[in-house]
Amino acid sequence: MHNRRMLVFSGNAHPALARAICDYLDLPLGNASVKEFPDGELDVKIHDDVRGADTFVVQPTCHPVNKSLMELLLLMDCLKRASADRITAVLPYYGYARKDRKDEGRVPITAKLVANLLTTAGADRCLALDLHASQIQGFFDIPVDHLSASAVLARSFLDPKLPDLVVVSPDVGSVKLALPFAERLGADLAVVEKRRISPDQTEPGFLIGTVENKNVLMIDDIIATGGSVCAAAKLLRQHGAKSVQVAATHPVLCGPAIARLAAAPIDRLVVTDTIPLQEAAKCLPVTVVSVAGLLGEAIKRIHYNESVSSLFH
């Protein structure tokens, strides 16, 4: 065991999560100020001595995504120039993850650009949670620990366990998320096939599997505008589902999402605190479960050079 100090810092994106992680680690949150000049430029200062320290910056790059990302980059540049021994970018939510390939001509691959920016700013490693596409790990030339929130979310449905449970993926792409859930809960699996009409609009096609007289648990990684899950919930009800519950890691909830979810035939929504839940969303039948313990344990293991992969199970 080494005697390097461990220090955890946070920008303004989600200080409550950073404090909860520090509570788990029995550490005070590192002293940093992230302010804004009148013209919108950011002013960052680290007030702790970080020379030779093992430092972690907890910052989901959530709304406002560009400001959150810039804060993270400046905090890491600050730590690097103050001679921190190692800097780990802790990204509970990785913004721009959905732009991970060229799906048409003349578009950027923003998820790769963000990986380059993080590395250039000084990140020696990255700790992420439920990246939209796991191949984003390969966009980095530094070690990436990629955790899943599925165990944290599944706990909400184990006690009490729902009878006649079917786990549903709202699209073919989310099957990889839904399958471990179905195994963990000993449930059947069904899939809603969807077609994308425009960047922010999809429509459900057909259902693979059966949900008649079943309690349905739909799994997704991100709820952004809510279009996919709400349309899928209606389709599942039409196919005779008894109840529809939704579990998702990242409650982005932008645009019409909250109104859509309020109007959808969804009995319960369970999300994690990778992103702060908006005040307006508290009118929904929503439960927030914390990933602070999962991230705190990963940070501790990274610090002591212990295995993080055992947390994947």
C-alpha positions, 0 to 999 in steps of 0.5 A: 500500500502506498502513501499517496494522498487521495483527493476528490474534486468537483465542478458545478455539474453535480457537487451533491454526487461528488460529496456523496462519493467523498462520504463513502470514501470518508474524505472531505471534498477537495477545495476548488472554485469554479466561477464564471466571468461576466462574459461567460469565460470560466475561472478555475482555482484549486485551493488545496496542495495537490503536488504528488497526489492521486486526484479524481475529478467528478463531473458528469458532462450534462446540461449545460453540456459544453460548460460542464465539459469545459469546467472538467478540462480546466480543472484537470489542466489546473491539477496537471500544472500544480504537479498532481501525480495522477489525474482520473476523470470521473464521468458518471455521464459522458456527454456527446456519447451518442455521436460515436460514428459517422452515420452520414457524410460530413459529420464529426465523431464528437465522442472521439473528439471529447476523448482527445480533449480529456487526454490533452487536458491531463487525464491519466485515466477515465472512469465512466458509467454506462457509456452509450456505446462501449466501444467509446473506451477504444477512443481513449489511449489511456486506461478506461474503467467502464462500470454498469449501473445495472446492479444498482438499478436491479436492486429496486426490483428485487425486493419485493420481486415483481411476479410475471416479470418480463424485461423489455428492451425499447430498441434492438440496441439496448438488448445488451443492457436488458439481457443482464437485467433479465438474468439477474431478475430471472425474467423473460426478455422481449424487444421493441423494434423501433424506426428512427424518423428524425434525430429526435423522433422514433416510432415503435415498429413491432414487439418481439416476445410476449407481454400479455398479462405480464409486469413489464420492466423496460431498460434503457441507458439514457432517457433524453426526449423520452420519445422511445420509452413513451412510445414503447410503453404505449405499444406494450399496453396495447399488447396487454401488459399489466404494468410498465416500469422503466429503469434508466441510468441517465435521466437527461430529460430534455425538451418535451421529456417530462410532459411525455413521461407524465402522459405515458402509461408508465407506473414507475420510473427508476433512475440513478443520480449520474445527473441531477434530477430536475425539479420539474421531474419530481412530479413523476412517479420517479425513484432515484437510486445512488451510484455514489457507492459504486463510483466511490468503491471504484475510486478506492480500488483505482487508488490502491491499484486493486481490481475494478473489473470485479465491480462489473458483476 
